[in-house]
Amino acid sequence: MKSKSSTRSVDKKQAISLLKKEGCDESLMKHVLAVSKHARSIAEKIKNNGHDVDVDFIEIAALLHDIGRCRTHGIAHGIAGAKIMQPISPEIARVCETHVGAGIDRAEAEKLGLPPKDFLPKTLEEKIIAHADNLIEGDKIVNIEKTIKKFESRLGKDHPAILRIIKLNDYVENLCKNEQN
């Protein structure tokens, strides 16, 4: 897996240093630390169920998933983060791009004024980080129902992002519960 090599290029101390260098405030630091801890916990459950998942990469990439918020708090923070991370780790840059909600498809990206491409999480690691981020509000874990209500109030009940969030939740939760024989 490509991501194992990028994990070696950035460790936890370097990730925190990079966040501080980019000017991330205390509330954002608390958020990314909470997402990182929760994502690692989810990844460990999935790994214990026999799935191949890079737990160390998830911990570091989850720390850096919102680095773009140091520059903008809008929907484009994922793109901003990817620009910061691309020279350091293309795999972490991709996490920055794909973590928003349960990802953004090409049609939505164009409507939002983002580059015309899919920003949907593809790897298991990207999916776990997006899911963990959905379950952290500030620095507290929330249930999926609260997350769905938050997105519905912002986007409307019938927005396609809601279904993606539900499907991602079901997918990751299933991997956490199903033991492989």
C-alpha positions in Angstrom: 0.0 0.0 0.0 1.3 3.4 -1.0 0.3 5.1 2.3 2.8 3.1 4.4 5.6 5.0 2.8 4.0 8.4 3.4 3.5 7.5 7.1 7.3 7.3 7.4 7.7 10.8 5.9 5.4 12.4 8.5 5.2 11.4 12.2 2.8 12.6 14.8 5.2 15.3 16.2 5.9 16.6 12.6 2.2 16.6 11.8 1.4 18.7 14.9 4.3 21.0 14.1 3.1 21.5 10.6 -0.4 22.4 11.8 1.1 25.0 14.2 3.3 26.3 11.4 0.3 26.8 9.2 -1.4 28.8 12.0 -4.1 26.4 13.1 -5.9 27.6 16.2 -6.5 25.7 19.5 -10.0 24.6 18.7 -8.9 23.2 15.3 -6.0 21.4 17.1 -8.5 19.8 19.6 -10.7 18.8 16.7 -8.0 17.1 14.6 -6.6 15.3 17.7 -10.1 14.0 18.5 -10.6 12.9 14.9 -7.2 11.2 14.8 -7.9 9.3 18.1 -11.4 8.2 16.9 -10.2 7.2 13.4 -7.4 5.2 14.9 -9.8 3.4 17.2 -12.1 2.6 14.3 -9.1 1.4 12.2 -7.9 -0.8 15.0 -11.4 -2.5 15.3 -11.4 -3.1 11.5 -7.8 -4.4 11.6 -8.7 -6.8 14.5 -11.5 -8.1 12.3 -9.0 -9.2 9.7 -9.0 -6.3 7.3 -5.9 -4.8 5.8 -5.8 -1.2 7.0 -2.9 1.1 7.7 -3.6 2.3 11.3 -0.5 4.5 11.6 -1.3 6.3 8.3 -4.9 6.9 9.5 -3.6 8.4 12.7 -1.3 10.9 11.0 -3.6 11.6 8.0 -6.5 12.3 10.3 -4.3 14.8 12.2 -3.7 16.6 9.0 -7.2 16.2 7.3 -8.3 19.8 8.2 -4.9 21.6 7.7 -6.7 23.6 4.9 -8.9 25.2 7.6 -5.8 27.2 8.6 -6.4 29.1 5.3 -10.1 28.9 4.8 -13.2 27.6 6.6 -15.3 27.2 3.5 -16.0 24.0 1.5 -12.7 24.6 -0.3 -10.7 23.8 2.8 -10.1 20.3 1.5 -8.5 21.7 -1.6 -6.4 24.1 0.4 -5.2 21.3 2.6 -4.3 19.2 -0.4 -2.2 22.0 -1.8 -0.3 22.2 1.5 0.2 18.4 1.7 0.8 17.5 -1.9 4.6 18.1 -1.8 4.9 16.3 1.5 2.5 13.3 1.0 0.2 12.9 -2.0 -1.7 10.2 0.0 -2.4 12.7 2.9 -3.3 15.4 0.3 -5.9 13.0 -1.1 -7.4 12.6 2.4 -7.6 16.4 2.7 -9.6 16.4 -0.6 -11.9 13.5 0.2 -12.8 13.9 3.8 -15.6 16.5 3.5 -18.9 14.8 4.5 -18.6 11.5 2.7 -16.9 13.1 -0.2 -18.1 15.3 -3.0 -18.9 14.0 -6.5 -17.9 15.8 -9.7 -21.3 17.3 -10.4 -21.5 18.8 -6.8 -17.9 19.9 -7.0 -18.7 21.9 -10.2 -21.8 23.5 -8.6 -19.7 24.4 -5.5 -17.0 26.1 -7.7 -14.4 23.4 -6.9 -12.2 21.8 -9.5 -14.3 19.5 -11.8 -13.4 16.1 -10.4 -14.6 13.5 -7.9 -13.6 14.1 -4.3 -15.0 10.8 -3.1 -13.0 8.7 -0.6 -11.8 5.5 -2.4 -9.4 3.7 -0.1 -10.4 2.2 3.2 -8.2 4.6 5.0 -9.8 7.6 3.3 -13.3 6.3 4.2 -12.4 5.7 7.8 -11.0 9.3 8.2 -14.1 10.8 6.5 -16.4 8.7 8.8 -14.5 9.6 11.9 -14.6 13.3 11.0 -18.4 13.0 10.6 -18.7 11.7 14.1 -16.6 14.5 15.8 -18.3 17.8 16.5 -15.6 20.1 17.8 -13.7 17.6 19.9 -16.6 15.4 21.0 -17.9 12.2 19.5 -21.5 12.4 18.3 -23.8 9.7 16.9 -24.6 9.4 13.3 -28.1 10.7 13.8 -26.8 14.0 15.0 -24.5 14.2 12.1 -27.3 13.5 9.6 -29.5 16.2 11.2 -26.6 18.7 11.0 -26.1 18.0 7.3 -29.9 18.0 6.6 -30.2 21.4 8.2 -27.4 22.8 6.0 -28.1 21.0 2.7 -31.8 19.8 2.9 -33.2 16.4 3.6 -32.9 15.2 0.0 -29.4 16.3 -0.7 -27.3 13.4 -2.2 -24.6 14.0 0.4 -26.9 12.7 3.1 -27.2 9.3 1.4 -23.4 9.2 1.0 -22.9 9.8 4.7 -25.4 7.1 5.6 -23.8 4.6 3.2 -20.3 5.4 4.5 -21.5 5.0 8.1 -23.1 1.6 7.3 -20.0 0.5 5.4 -17.5 1.4 8.2 -19.7 0.2 11.0 -20.2 -3.1 9.2 -16.4 -3.6 9.0 -16.1 -2.8 12.7 -18.7 -5.5 13.6 -18.0 -8.3 11.2 -15.4 -10.7 12.3 -13.5 -12.6 9.6 -13.1 -16.3 10.0 
